[in-house]
Amino acid sequence: MRHVTIIAALAGATWLAASSAKAEDLVFTLINGTNSTLTEFYTSPSNVENWEEDVFGKNVLGPGEQVEITIADGRDVCDYDMKFVFSEDSDLDTTLDTQNLCELGSYTIHE
């Protein structure tokens, strides 16, 4: 059991060192300012043709909720396309936007 603890501690220290070394990570707060549940959120550098994976995974962002988003893709770009997908029972369409995420502290999606 002690062996596993040491490995976990070493893995944690390695992860900490790697994450602090990535100065180009983009961090912002995403705020759902709509009355609908945001079920999927995609980002991709503006110069890339395809969307990256859904940032939320299995999570959702309810009306009025917020979450801190970290884009740790190692890229040295600021302009990102964003795609917002709402729950099926919502009357909101999928929304697209492009922002300079290096200058963005928070982003609120509105109806």
BALOBA-1460 file (C-alpha; in Angstrom, 3 decimals):
// residues 111
<rec num="1" residu="m" x="0.000" y="0.000" z="0.000"/>
<rec num="2" residu="r" x="2.837" y="2.382" z="0.779"/>
<rec num="3" residu="h" x="4.311" y="1.758" z="-2.671"/>
<rec num="4" residu="v" x="1.078" y="2.935" z="-4.325"/>
<rec num="5" residu="t" x="1.049" y="6.096" z="-2.215"/>
<rec num="6" residu="i" x="4.577" y="6.991" z="-3.273"/>
<rec num="7" residu="i" x="3.742" y="6.456" z="-6.943"/>
<rec num="8" residu="a" x="0.640" y="8.627" z="-6.604"/>
<rec num="9" residu="a" x="2.668" y="11.351" z="-4.897"/>
<rec num="10" residu="l" x="5.295" y="11.240" z="-7.644"/>
<rec num="11" residu="a" x="2.645" y="11.341" z="-10.352"/>
<rec num="12" residu="g" x="1.022" y="14.325" z="-8.652"/>
<rec num="13" residu="a" x="4.346" y="16.156" z="-8.420"/>
<rec num="14" residu="t" x="5.057" y="15.436" z="-12.085"/>
<rec num="15" residu="w" x="1.612" y="16.719" z="-13.105"/>
<rec num="16" residu="l" x="2.080" y="19.853" z="-10.991"/>
<rec num="17" residu="a" x="5.444" y="20.586" z="-12.587"/>
<rec num="18" residu="a" x="4.068" y="20.019" z="-16.082"/>
<rec num="19" residu="s" x="1.013" y="22.195" z="-15.544"/>
<rec num="20" residu="s" x="2.986" y="25.098" z="-14.118"/>
<rec num="21" residu="a" x="5.363" y="24.969" z="-17.081"/>
<rec num="22" residu="k" x="2.587" y="25.693" z="-19.606"/>
<rec num="23" residu="a" x="2.408" y="29.483" z="-19.509"/>
<rec num="24" residu="e" x="0.275" y="29.522" z="-22.668"/>
<rec num="25" residu="d" x="-2.746" y="27.838" z="-21.022"/>
<rec num="26" residu="l" x="-5.849" y="29.959" z="-21.559"/>
<rec num="27" residu="v" x="-8.192" y="30.329" z="-18.575"/>
<rec num="28" residu="f" x="-11.554" y="32.096" z="-18.527"/>
<rec num="29" residu="t" x="-14.912" y="31.833" z="-16.794"/>
<rec num="30" residu="l" x="-17.828" y="30.683" z="-18.932"/>
<rec num="31" residu="i" x="-21.191" y="31.981" z="-17.699"/>
<rec num="32" residu="n" x="-24.509" y="30.620" z="-18.938"/>
<rec num="33" residu="g" x="-26.684" y="33.735" z="-19.096"/>
<rec num="34" residu="t" x="-29.537" y="31.903" z="-20.837"/>
<rec num="35" residu="n" x="-32.623" y="30.136" z="-19.498"/>
<rec num="36" residu="s" x="-31.507" y="26.865" z="-21.106"/>
<rec num="37" residu="t" x="-29.021" y="24.166" z="-20.173"/>
<rec num="38" residu="l" x="-25.771" y="24.248" z="-22.117"/>
<rec num="39" residu="t" x="-25.027" y="20.595" z="-22.895"/>
<rec num="40" residu="e" x="-21.933" y="20.852" z="-25.094"/>
<rec num="41" residu="f" x="-19.137" y="23.386" z="-25.491"/>
<rec num="42" residu="y" x="-16.469" y="23.142" z="-28.170"/>
<rec num="43" residu="t" x="-13.422" y="25.292" z="-28.843"/>
<rec num="44" residu="s" x="-10.906" y="25.222" z="-31.618"/>
<rec num="45" residu="p" x="-8.237" y="27.647" z="-32.784"/>
<rec num="46" residu="s" x="-9.705" y="29.806" z="-35.549"/>
<rec num="47" residu="n" x="-7.161" y="28.519" z="-38.047"/>
<rec num="48" residu="v" x="-8.172" y="24.856" z="-37.482"/>
<rec num="49" residu="e" x="-10.904" y="23.344" z="-39.683"/>
<rec num="50" residu="n" x="-12.397" y="20.857" z="-37.180"/>
<rec num="51" residu="w" x="-13.799" y="21.201" z="-33.669"/>
<rec num="52" residu="e" x="-11.843" y="19.818" z="-30.737"/>
<rec num="53" residu="e" x="-13.586" y="17.493" z="-28.236"/>
<rec num="54" residu="d" x="-16.555" y="18.633" z="-26.149"/>
<rec num="55" residu="v" x="-15.038" y="20.534" z="-23.203"/>
<rec num="56" residu="f" x="-17.900" y="19.510" z="-20.890"/>
<rec num="57" residu="g" x="-17.671" y="15.779" z="-21.497"/>
<rec num="58" residu="k" x="-20.597" y="14.360" z="-19.505"/>
<rec num="59" residu="n" x="-21.180" y="17.605" z="-17.573"/>
<rec num="60" residu="v" x="-23.629" y="20.403" z="-18.401"/>
<rec num="61" residu="l" x="-23.907" y="24.072" z="-17.461"/>
<rec num="62" residu="g" x="-27.325" y="25.056" z="-16.185"/>
<rec num="63" residu="p" x="-28.973" y="28.472" z="-16.499"/>
<rec num="64" residu="g" x="-27.100" y="31.076" z="-14.440"/>
<rec num="65" residu="e" x="-24.225" y="28.712" z="-13.653"/>
<rec num="66" residu="q" x="-20.566" y="29.372" z="-14.382"/>
<rec num="67" residu="v" x="-17.446" y="27.255" z="-14.763"/>
<rec num="68" residu="e" x="-13.755" y="27.999" z="-15.130"/>
<rec num="69" residu="i" x="-12.468" y="26.739" z="-18.484"/>
<rec num="70" residu="t" x="-8.796" y="25.955" z="-19.079"/>
<rec num="71" residu="i" x="-7.593" y="25.351" z="-22.615"/>
<rec num="72" residu="a" x="-4.272" y="23.605" z="-22.156"/>
<rec num="73" residu="d" x="-3.612" y="22.561" z="-25.734"/>
<rec num="74" residu="g" x="-0.031" y="23.871" z="-25.833"/>
<rec num="75" residu="r" x="-0.783" y="26.072" z="-28.822"/>
<rec num="76" residu="d" x="0.529" y="29.605" z="-29.031"/>
<rec num="77" residu="v" x="-2.665" y="31.204" z="-30.411"/>
<rec num="78" residu="c" x="-5.326" y="33.493" z="-28.946"/>
<rec num="79" residu="d" x="-8.213" y="33.491" z="-31.434"/>
<rec num="80" residu="y" x="-10.565" y="30.566" z="-30.812"/>
<rec num="81" residu="d" x="-13.885" y="29.604" z="-32.337"/>
<rec num="82" residu="m" x="-16.500" y="28.510" z="-29.805"/>
<rec num="83" residu="k" x="-19.582" y="26.375" z="-30.351"/>
<rec num="84" residu="f" x="-22.406" y="26.218" z="-27.789"/>
<rec num="85" residu="v" x="-25.021" y="23.438" z="-27.939"/>
<rec num="86" residu="f" x="-28.168" y="23.613" z="-25.794"/>
<rec num="87" residu="s" x="-30.447" y="20.874" z="-24.457"/>
<rec num="88" residu="e" x="-32.978" y="19.322" z="-26.831"/>
<rec num="89" residu="d" x="-35.914" y="20.919" z="-25.001"/>
<rec num="90" residu="s" x="-34.433" y="24.394" z="-25.498"/>
<rec num="91" residu="d" x="-35.697" y="26.795" z="-28.132"/>
<rec num="92" residu="l" x="-32.129" y="28.096" z="-28.605"/>
<rec num="93" residu="d" x="-30.126" y="27.154" z="-31.675"/>
<rec num="94" residu="t" x="-26.498" y="26.096" z="-31.626"/>
<rec num="95" residu="t" x="-24.457" y="29.287" z="-31.289"/>
<rec num="96" residu="l" x="-21.035" y="30.066" z="-32.764"/>
<rec num="97" residu="d" x="-18.644" y="32.852" z="-31.803"/>
<rec num="98" residu="t" x="-14.964" y="33.767" z="-32.162"/>
<rec num="99" residu="q" x="-13.005" y="35.480" z="-29.383"/>
<rec num="100" residu="n" x="-9.453" y="36.378" z="-28.424"/>
<rec num="101" residu="l" x="-9.204" y="34.142" z="-25.359"/>
<rec num="102" residu="c" x="-5.863" y="35.635" z="-24.283"/>
<rec num="103" residu="e" x="-7.669" y="38.877" z="-23.426"/>
<rec num="104" residu="l" x="-10.864" y="37.295" z="-22.095"/>
<rec num="105" residu="g" x="-11.425" y="37.027" z="-18.337"/>
<rec num="106" residu="s" x="-15.001" y="35.793" z="-18.657"/>
<rec num="107" residu="y" x="-17.517" y="35.069" z="-21.380"/>
<rec num="108" residu="t" x="-21.290" y="35.122" z="-20.957"/>
<rec num="109" residu="i" x="-23.490" y="33.336" z="-23.463"/>
<rec num="110" residu="h" x="-26.823" y="35.168" z="-23.870"/>
<rec num="111" residu="e" x="-30.099" y="34.287" z="-25.574"/>
